[in-house]
């Protein structure tokens, strides 16, 4: 079961490198400045550490805007589940 909470952007590990669409990030930055983040990003919590695999554009937009935290939908997972995401 997922729960929502604000997490420090610095605490979220992004283990998979993905290319962001600069235009999409810019549009999200503008939207977030006007109306705030509308959809939380999904993160896995494994042994008290947070891993993000989706929401790359929202994460990047909030990071560039200087936000210290980001709203997250958090699911607890085992190290085995984390390894499956990294495969």
C-alpha positions as CSV (number, residue, x, y, z in Angstrom):
1,X,0.0,0.0,0.0
2,X,1.4,3.4,-1.0
3,X,1.4,6.5,1.2
4,X,2.0,10.1,0.2
5,X,4.6,12.2,1.8
6,X,7.0,15.1,1.1
7,X,10.6,13.8,0.8
8,X,13.8,15.8,0.5
9,X,14.9,15.9,-3.1
10,X,18.5,15.2,-1.9
11,X,17.4,11.9,-0.3
12,X,15.9,10.4,-3.5
13,X,18.4,8.3,-5.4
14,X,17.8,8.1,-9.2
15,X,19.8,5.0,-10.2
16,X,18.8,4.9,-13.8
17,X,20.1,7.6,-16.0
18,X,17.3,8.9,-18.3
19,X,17.4,11.7,-20.8
20,X,14.8,14.4,-20.0
21,X,13.0,16.4,-22.7
22,X,14.1,20.0,-22.0
23,X,10.9,21.4,-23.4
24,X,8.8,19.2,-21.1
25,X,10.9,20.1,-18.1
26,X,10.5,23.9,-18.9
27,X,6.7,23.5,-19.3
28,X,6.5,21.6,-16.0
29,X,8.6,24.3,-14.3
30,X,6.2,27.0,-15.5
31,X,3.1,24.9,-14.4
32,X,4.6,24.0,-11.0
33,X,5.4,27.7,-10.4
34,X,1.8,28.6,-11.2
35,X,-0.3,25.8,-9.6
36,X,2.2,23.6,-7.8
37,X,3.0,19.9,-8.4
38,X,-0.3,18.2,-9.3
39,X,0.9,14.5,-9.4
40,X,3.4,13.1,-6.9
41,X,6.3,11.0,-8.2
42,X,6.5,7.3,-7.3
43,X,9.4,6.1,-5.1
44,X,10.4,2.8,-3.5
45,X,11.5,2.8,0.1
46,X,14.1,0.1,0.7
47,X,15.7,-0.1,4.1
48,X,14.9,3.5,4.8
49,X,16.4,4.8,1.5
50,X,14.3,6.2,-1.3
51,X,14.7,5.3,-5.0
52,X,12.9,7.0,-7.9
53,X,12.4,5.4,-11.2
54,X,9.5,7.4,-12.6
55,X,8.5,11.1,-12.6
56,X,11.9,12.1,-14.0
57,X,10.6,15.3,-15.6
58,X,8.7,16.4,-12.5
59,X,11.7,15.6,-10.3
60,X,14.0,17.6,-12.6
61,X,11.6,20.5,-12.8
62,X,11.2,20.7,-9.0
63,X,15.0,20.4,-8.5
64,X,15.7,23.2,-11.0
65,X,13.1,25.4,-9.3
66,X,15.1,25.0,-6.0
67,X,12.4,23.0,-4.2
68,X,13.9,21.2,-1.2
69,X,11.2,18.6,-1.1
70,X,8.9,16.8,-3.5
71,X,5.5,15.1,-3.0
72,X,6.0,11.3,-3.4
73,X,3.8,8.3,-3.5
74,X,5.9,5.9,-1.4
75,X,5.8,2.1,-1.6
76,X,8.0,0.0,0.8
77,X,9.9,-2.7,-1.1
78,X,12.5,-5.4,-0.4
79,X,16.0,-5.3,-1.7
80,X,14.9,-8.1,-4.1
81,X,12.3,-5.8,-5.6
82,X,14.8,-3.0,-6.0
83,X,17.2,-5.4,-7.8
84,X,14.4,-6.2,-10.3
85,X,13.9,-2.5,-11.0
86,X,17.6,-2.2,-11.7
87,X,17.8,-5.2,-14.0
